[in-house]
Structures are given as C-alpha cells and as structure tokens.
Amino acid sequence: MLMNSSDDEARLQYGPNGFRVLRPGKYVYCAVSAVAIPLAELRYWSTDLQEAYASPELAARRLTGRG
C-alpha cells in the first residue's frame, strides 16, 4: 500500500522511553495495519525497526514475524 506524505503526517524517531518529533504532524501510520495513529494515542513502537503500531496485538504480531 502506497501512503502519501502530507502536512498532517508526523515523522518520528522512536527511542526506548519515548519518541522525538523530526517533522511535526498530527499522526503516524501503523506499520502493520496502515491505520493513522494520532500522536496523543501512540503507545507502541519498535526502536529497532523505527515503526509505530496501533495496538499491542499488532506490535506483537509484527515483532514475532507474523505480521
């Protein structure tokens, strides 16, 4: 799925205890489901893969190789 970058999409650097905003925006996309995640609701990400996830189930699926 091709996702277009827009002014509302943020670019983040994910760390072990939080994230740093590299480009301001309102949301990021889930790496598994491609759902837009508002930054205020972002709770799950991978520091190694630098990806965001919409739920703990989607994060587990991706990180265990099933997603």
C-alpha positions in Angstrom: 0.0 0.0 0.0 1.4 3.3 -1.1 1.0 6.1 1.5 1.2 9.7 0.5 3.0 12.0 2.9 1.0 15.1 3.9 1.4 18.0 6.2 -0.6 16.2 8.9 1.7 13.1 9.0 4.5 13.4 11.6 8.0 11.9 11.2 9.3 10.5 14.5 12.5 8.9 15.9 11.5 6.2 18.3 13.5 5.6 21.4 13.2 3.2 24.4 11.3 5.7 26.6 9.6 7.9 24.0 9.9 9.5 20.6 11.3 12.6 19.2 9.4 14.6 16.6 11.5 15.1 13.4 8.7 16.6 11.4 5.6 17.9 13.2 2.2 16.4 12.4 -0.9 15.0 13.8 -0.4 11.3 13.3 1.8 8.4 12.1 0.8 5.3 10.3 0.7 1.8 11.9 3.4 -0.4 10.2 1.1 -3.4 10.2 -2.4 -2.1 9.5 -1.7 1.3 7.9 -4.2 2.9 10.2 -3.4 6.6 11.1 -2.5 6.8 14.8 -2.9 10.3 16.4 0.3 11.2 18.3 -1.6 11.6 21.5 -2.7 8.0 21.3 0.7 6.5 20.2 1.8 3.9 22.8 3.5 1.1 20.8 6.6 1.2 18.6 9.8 -0.6 17.8 13.1 1.2 18.4 15.0 -1.3 16.3 12.6 -1.1 13.3 11.6 2.5 13.8 7.9 1.7 13.3 4.7 2.6 15.1 1.9 0.2 15.9 -1.8 0.9 16.6 -2.2 -1.8 19.3 -0.2 -4.2 21.4 -1.6 -7.1 19.4 -0.4 -5.6 16.1 3.0 -4.9 17.7 3.3 -8.5 18.9 2.3 -9.8 15.5 4.9 -7.7 13.7 7.7 -8.4 16.2 7.1 -12.1 16.3 7.2 -12.3 12.5 3.5 -12.9 11.9 2.7 -9.5 10.6 
